[in-house]
């Protein structure tokens, strides 16, 4: 995951409560869309807390699964969740610690927009994937239908125009279908396809939505913690008024991810 002052990704449990729990819903749909036969060797680049690795193990009957992740805190969480069922190592998307053609499938969930050089990351994923293998990724649709985050930033910017600088919808133009297609085609991959994956995000009540923004993991939570108490309360109250609550207090939003895949040429 990304590092950098506005993109803190270090502690697994707060991340799980923030967006990790929704990534775990996207991952099985993404893997089904890839249509990979059983018995293949898999790599999860930027494996984070282990959501994609766990879904591969559950749904794809892999020969084996490896994951690389730069954050020690996330690695510890992934190791605890996966209980030795995959090979996890410290590494970055731009420097994967594997031999060439070591895997049949290389995937990445919610990572490509945070790496310093997405082109270099795709080159590395291509290097470690055998000819005819598959490379796939998904990222949040920050600019539109990742509503958990989109509503937050629209509300924050209305109160504080300076918040716009941290808004992922503005900062990550890669997270759009055309940009993802161009990235994969520039890497020399064949048969590039993009699709939208929508999952519902249900919050039992407003605090179920709000509390993860106090965990400090990711740009929006980092921004929330940077506010003084008065400004934070103002943002909280404005969000409560804006979110569509049902009669029982529950809030149902949509989280959209853009998924992309391509084939390594022979």
BELJO-V334881 format. One record per backbone hydrogen bond with DSSP energy under -0.5 kcal/mol. NH is the residue of the N-H (numbers start at 1). CO is the residue of the C=O. Records with the same first field share a line. If there is no record, write none. Layout:
# BELJO-V334881
NH: CO, CO
This chain:
# BELJO-V334881
7: 4
9: 7
12: 10
15: 11
16: 12
17: 13
18: 14
19: 15
20: 15
21: 16
22: 19
23: 19
24: 20
25: 22
26: 22
27: 23
28: 24
29: 25
30: 26
31: 27
32: 28
33: 29
34: 30
35: 31
36: 31
39: 61
42: 40, 64
43: 105
44: 66
45: 43, 107
46: 44, 68
47: 44, 68
50: 47
54: 50
55: 51
56: 52
57: 53
58: 54
59: 55
60: 56
63: 40
64: 40
66: 42
67: 87
68: 44
69: 89
72: 70
75: 71
76: 72
77: 73
78: 74
79: 75
80: 76
81: 77
82: 78
83: 79
85: 82
87: 65
88: 86
89: 67
91: 69
92: 95
95: 92
98: 96
101: 127
102: 99
103: 128
104: 41
105: 41
106: 134
107: 43
108: 136
110: 108, 138
114: 111
115: 111
121: 117
122: 118
123: 119
124: 120
125: 121
126: 122
127: 123
128: 124
129: 125, 126
130: 103
132: 264
133: 130
134: 104
135: 262
136: 106
137: 260
138: 108
139: 258
141: 256
142: 140
144: 141
146: 141
147: 145, 254
149: 146
150: 146
151: 147
152: 148
153: 149
154: 150
155: 151
156: 152
157: 153
158: 154
159: 155
160: 156
163: 160
164: 161
165: 162
166: 163
167: 163, 164
170: 167
171: 167
172: 168
173: 171
175: 172
176: 174
180: 176
181: 177
182: 178
183: 179
184: 180
185: 181
186: 182
187: 183
188: 185
189: 184
190: 263
193: 261
195: 259
197: 257
199: 255
201: 253
202: 200
203: 201, 251
208: 205
209: 205, 206
210: 206
211: 207
213: 210
214: 211
215: 212
218: 8, 216
222: 218
223: 219
224: 220
225: 221
226: 222, 223
227: 223, 224
232: 228
233: 229
234: 230
235: 231
236: 232
237: 233
238: 234
239: 235
240: 236
241: 237
242: 238
243: 239
245: 243
246: 250
249: 246
251: 203
252: 244
253: 201, 251
255: 199
256: 145, 254
257: 197
258: 139
259: 195, 257
260: 137
261: 193
262: 135
263: 190
264: 133
